[in-house]
Amino acid sequence: MMIPFNEPTFAENFQNGLSVEFAKYNTKSTELASVSAIITVNNQQELEIAKSRVLDAGSWIKMIVADHKKLKTPFLEVTRILDAEKKKIEESFSQSKSTIETKITFYETIEKRRVAEELAEKLKEKEKQDALILADTAKINNIVSNVKAFLYGGTVNNSKGSFAKTGCFTIAEVEKVEEGIKKSLPGPAEFREECSQVYQESMRLIGEMIVARKQSLLTTAGNVISDEEASVLADTNTIVVDQARRLNAGTIAIERLAEVNEKGMRRTIEYEVFDINRVPREFLMIDESKLNKYKIDNREKILEALKDNRAGGHTFIDGIRFSVDMKSIVR
């Protein structure tokens, strides 16, 4: 088990250790700094002294570079071990996270699909039921329309076909229509539950229409529709339209549920390279670390090849031109 160290104490001890290890370099650098500040080069002897100081400084630089490398190597090794352990644990966390997320995504996908199929089944069943309800609604609408035709004139549609009616202009004609309605029209039980109430409401309005028509014939010449009749006629139109609107609203509600369910799906865009030769250039990049390693490993070969062809360069790797950049170095 690793024992945590006291960071401030460690830092202090480390700094003290550096002071000891670098003591001779600090002493020498202070000496050379003083010399460089006062040294003059006015004659050959002073030139030789200055050159010796430059060589001296160069030697000390090489020494401290070597010592620095030796001192930091153990720490680099420790850092490498720490990084490797951290990477291993991090990869374990990532793998666990990925595994759990995959299971979550799988469940959510299956669940969304199940809900979508359930909603689709509900919508299909509703459409089936709606078709039956619409058939009853159309039948009720046809009954109301036929009664209006008998009372006010128009086209009557039944199982035998269609024929025109001129309407009722006497009380006797209205009573005849009323008697026919009582004998021929179906009862509420013949309609689906959703339409039974609509049918009963329609029958109530038909009754009001007959009463209003009789009253109108008693008070007018029979060719003018009274306000009471106009009101009842408007109500008969509204009740059938409302039934269709309710059916449509139910369908829209289920469709919106399906839409919301679809929006809840998580979409993750991924990619894979299946043919590197077909990938456009703008999606590619040079691996500089590999090129630098190639330069180091083949330094002599490259320099030899470029000896007589510095200006034009040399291509060892297709698409890559090597050249030599000459810079002045003060010694």
BELKAMO-V379465 format. One record per helix or strand of 3 or more residues. SS is the DSSP state (helix for helix, strand for strand). FROM is the first residue (numbers start at 1). TO is the last residue. If there is no record, write none. Layout:
ss=SS from=FROM to=TO
ss=SS from=FROM to=TO
This chain:
ss=helix from=7 to=21
ss=helix from=23 to=38
ss=helix from=44 to=152
ss=strand from=154 to=158
ss=strand from=161 to=165
ss=helix from=171 to=184
ss=helix from=188 to=190
ss=helix from=193 to=219
ss=helix from=227 to=263
ss=helix from=276 to=278
ss=helix from=281 to=283
ss=helix from=288 to=297
ss=helix from=299 to=306
ss=strand from=314 to=317
ss=strand from=320 to=322
